């Protein structure tokens, strides 16, 4: 890694890391040694690097505890409206450095660890990523938690503590191989188990309608054990909570009547209950209707709602009446945000608790539920929509099925009254889809059960209103909103790119860290030669550092002077990694054709995981690695072109590659990427974007000026027109010689000489059933890449565009996104005032 800084460099190192007072440094050293001794039971003779990491993690965690307890006391006393962000995924990555940044401890720790003869960066690399997410949706939840804490909102993230997160990806012979992610193997210093708040969750059983009300009986019980992780805001002494549930079998599990005598067998069967929180489903934008997944969805919802209601009832100003049925104020004290349809069961579960348990009148309960819940839609791809078989519900959640039927009836009665005789509209809008297998459309359930429905970028929200939920928009237009996604500038600028954060702070101060719109002030320096030089220098340093990392980790040598052309995201046909492949092949053919001509050298880096069951995505990885194999070993090409597959892309790798990128590829077919957030990370870190007018790219182009991005290809209208006309891939194949050559090479086995037919499925898809129209954008893409080359040859102009992009990226802070959710959906106001720190008296 980078050479250690000299003491002098260390002293004047960046302001944004917080000044290391001598007292702080001594305190950190003392605490570190205490933890090594008392917590880890080691001395310096036998301690391993991992022991040192844990000692430091516990030291840093100690600084959170007082603030964490005080924050929760503060909420209890003020009794603000609480925000509950429900998600089946929280893609948190590593916690150590983020905690040091948000507490302003980084310099003190750096200095203390240096004095102890250790290297902070080396210790940080030991931490496992908390990979409890697949991609964008899970990482968004993590950024949102950071922003909610920084904005002083009384917010809680609720999810599942998966024992195994997203698989580790190994590339073997060019193919993806999955490995279990045993991230808890060495323990997790950031979580605190809370067995005293363990709660029961019921499954199966039957429903009995009695004069006293409805009873759900003869159920199987699984216990939900909460684990709490602190979520610190940026230097405001607020520490919120992420509570993740783990499944535990009750102690009498399977020891009842039917297992008489087989005690051993019964104890072994506890695994069946505990499997609920065993593993994250590794699908991104794809619905796989497995019973275990439905159990996970109900498990998180049932445990969380019990917790929410317990907290509502025991709050200082909450209802303290003896029968505890005053739920009128519930929506004034509780907001529940559903991150996609995965926690949709919150709607019937809240109804079940209010009606069956708390004896609230049905219509009143429905009002309360709708006013409490809000739903975020994350995708328009039909294969991603959750449609559960009614038969599965009948068995697993019989009472919820009854409630859903009743809610649907109310809903259809309203539609029928407004549109008499429009039977087709009733069919389209029903929560229950009729057919050979009756299914529950969870998105429709979310729309009818929420007071707000939002998309995650303007273009996506328009598609939601005009096509996906068109009928629902006509019924309740006021429900539909847009909330363009954002990213936290703490992790995605300060933490991952301190060099850039530093030169920005030098010019405009540190206000941008919590108000990213202040980056606009950099527009004054767009022609400032010193600043242009500094920005280019930081980028070059980041590139050198990443090149060294690649060489160390993967033994690949790359040219740090080349353009770093990066596409990192989940592997999916709609994201069109294949279009990138075709460009790489085209570039290769041009170099081969004219080896003496001067080319702009490029290192094309593609990274991302494929769902284990997604055959085409796995073939795409094999194609990328095979193209790299040929190009990287062709002596005619030399340093001009390299194609690298970045293995095991994850949050901690994103933090390394994004600051080093020159070009960011965001090339989905227009109308398919709901927003994207990687696009924003590259923009704020000084890469230029080549992309289609899709997702948040549209708003990025609007903010920075379309001429400061490389925009190409069909717009949504063009895609629709082509669908009307009929997309014929062969026309493009016949009329574009470079495209034909590339496809013929893939077909003939040029890139797979030992298995010439290897890619027949890929070619067949591209030629005959490509939903995402790769060939239709090929020509415009290649031409646009030519413009990228042209600009890259003029480093000053390139860097000026980079500065403009950075200056115009302020809108894409998750602080802005969360402020909009708070004001327009949750009805709360962010607070800029810090809670007093633990060493000062309260108020």
Secondary structure, 3 states (H helix, E strand, C coil): CCCCCCHHHHHCCCHHHCCCCHHHHHHHHHHHHHHHHHHCCCCCCCCCHHHHHHHHHHHHHHHHHHHHHHHHHHHHHHCCCEEEEECCCEEEECCHHHHHHHHCCHHHHHHHHHHCCCCHHHHHCCCCCEEECCCHHHHHHHHHHHHHHHCCCCEEEEEECCCECCCEEEEECCEEEEECCCCCCCCCCCEEEEEEEEEEEEECCEEEEECCEEEEECCEEEEEEEEEEEEECCCCCCEEEEEEEEEEECCCCCCCHHHCCCHHHHHHCHHHHHHHHCECCCCCCCCCCCHHHHHHHHHHHHHHHHHHHHHHHHCCCCCCCCCCCCCCCHHHHEEEEEECHHHCCHHHHHHHHHHHHCCCCHHHHHHHHHHHEEEECCCCCHHHCCEEEHHHHHHHCHHHHHHHHHHHHHHHHHHHHHCCCCHHHHHHHCCEECCCCCEEEHHHHHHHCCCEEEECCHHHHHHHHHHHCHHHHHHCHHHEEECCCCECHHHHHHHCCHHHHHHHHHHHCCHHHCCHHHHHHHHHHCCCHHHHHHHHHHHHHHHHHHHHHHHHHHCCCCCCCCEEEEEECCCCHHHCHHHHHHHHHHHHHHHHHCCCCCCCCEEEEEECCCCCCCHHHHHHHHHHHHHHHHHHCCCCCCCCEEEEEECCCCHHHHHHHHHHCCEEEECCCCCCCCCCCHHHHHHHCCCEEEECCCCCHHHHHHHHCHHHCEECCCCHHHHHHHHHHCCCHHHHHHHCHHHHHHHHHHHHCCCCCCCCCCCHHHHHHHHHCCCCCHHHHHHHHHHHHHHHHHHHCCHHHHHHHHHHHHHCCHHHEHHHHHHHHHHHHHCCCCCCCCCCCCCCCCC
